[in-house]
Amino acid sequence: MNMRTSALGVIIGIAWSAAAIAQTADLPTPQEAARAYVKATNSMGMVWEKKKEGDYIVNLGECAKSSSGPGVNCIASIKTNVPNSKPFHNKLGFSRSPSGEWVATFER
């Protein structure tokens, strides 16, 4: 096996692993993601009034298995449920609590 064949095998292995993670990843639904996002935001104590789950629409973009802990990291499009509001994007982590509920974390 030469260097070129070895490198090609590594590249194919990485691509296959990413595809396998994407197909088998346990991801929250948009409603579960919104619930977890609101709970995470409210628990930070940096809001004037408590946010409600129905105040936000959360859509998940590209996700990958977390390298720093359990669950996945996703690019999320977060939009307030107000007419003409524009979405903002944030990197969020999602994992399941022992009760099975989704927990969101703010990733950097």
C-alpha positions in Angstrom: 0.0 0.0 0.0 1.5 3.3 -1.0 1.0 6.8 0.5 -1.6 7.8 -2.2 -3.8 4.6 -1.5 -3.5 5.1 2.2 -4.6 8.8 2.0 -7.5 7.9 -0.2 -8.7 5.3 2.3 -8.6 7.8 5.1 -10.6 10.3 3.0 -13.2 7.7 2.1 -13.4 6.6 5.8 -14.0 10.2 7.0 -16.7 10.8 4.4 -18.4 7.5 5.3 -18.3 8.3 9.0 -19.8 11.7 8.5 -22.6 10.2 6.4 -23.2 7.5 9.0 -23.4 10.1 11.8 -25.9 12.2 9.7 -28.1 9.2 9.1 -28.1 7.8 12.6 -28.0 11.1 14.6 -30.8 11.5 17.1 -32.0 15.1 16.5 -34.8 17.0 18.2 -37.9 18.1 16.2 -38.3 21.8 15.6 -40.8 21.9 18.5 -38.4 20.1 20.8 -35.5 22.3 19.7 -37.6 25.4 20.5 -38.6 24.1 23.9 -34.9 23.3 24.7 -33.7 26.7 23.4 -36.3 28.6 25.5 -35.4 26.7 28.6 -31.7 27.3 28.1 -32.3 31.0 27.5 -34.5 31.4 30.5 -32.1 29.5 32.8 -29.2 31.9 32.0 -31.0 34.7 34.0 -30.2 37.3 31.4 -33.7 38.0 30.1 -36.1 40.7 31.5 -39.1 38.4 31.2 -39.4 34.7 30.7 -39.6 33.6 27.1 -42.3 31.1 26.1 -41.9 28.1 23.7 -44.4 29.5 21.3 -42.4 32.7 20.9 -39.7 31.0 18.8 -39.4 28.9 15.7 -36.2 26.9 15.6 -35.0 25.1 12.5 -31.9 22.9 12.5 -29.4 23.2 9.7 -26.2 21.1 9.5 -25.5 18.9 12.5 -22.6 16.9 13.6 -21.8 14.6 16.6 -20.3 16.7 19.4 -16.6 16.4 19.9 -16.8 18.0 23.4 -19.6 15.9 25.0 -22.7 13.9 24.4 -25.2 14.7 21.6 -24.9 16.9 18.5 -24.0 20.4 17.6 -26.2 22.1 15.0 -26.4 25.4 13.2 -29.8 26.6 14.1 -32.0 29.3 12.5 -33.9 31.0 15.3 -36.8 33.3 14.6 -39.2 35.0 16.9 -42.8 34.2 16.1 -43.6 37.9 15.2 -44.6 39.1 11.8 -41.7 40.3 9.6 -39.0 39.1 12.1 -35.7 38.0 10.6 -34.0 34.8 11.7 -30.7 34.8 13.4 -28.3 31.9 13.4 -26.6 30.3 16.3 -24.6 27.2 17.0 -26.5 25.1 19.6 -25.7 21.8 21.2 -28.5 19.3 21.9 -28.4 16.2 24.1 -31.0 14.2 26.0 -31.4 14.5 29.8 -31.8 11.3 31.9 -35.6 11.9 31.6 -35.4 11.9 27.8 -36.1 15.6 27.5 -33.9 17.6 25.0 -31.4 20.0 26.6 -29.9 22.8 24.6 -26.5 24.4 25.2 -25.0 27.5 23.6 -21.8 26.5 21.7 -18.9 28.7 20.7 
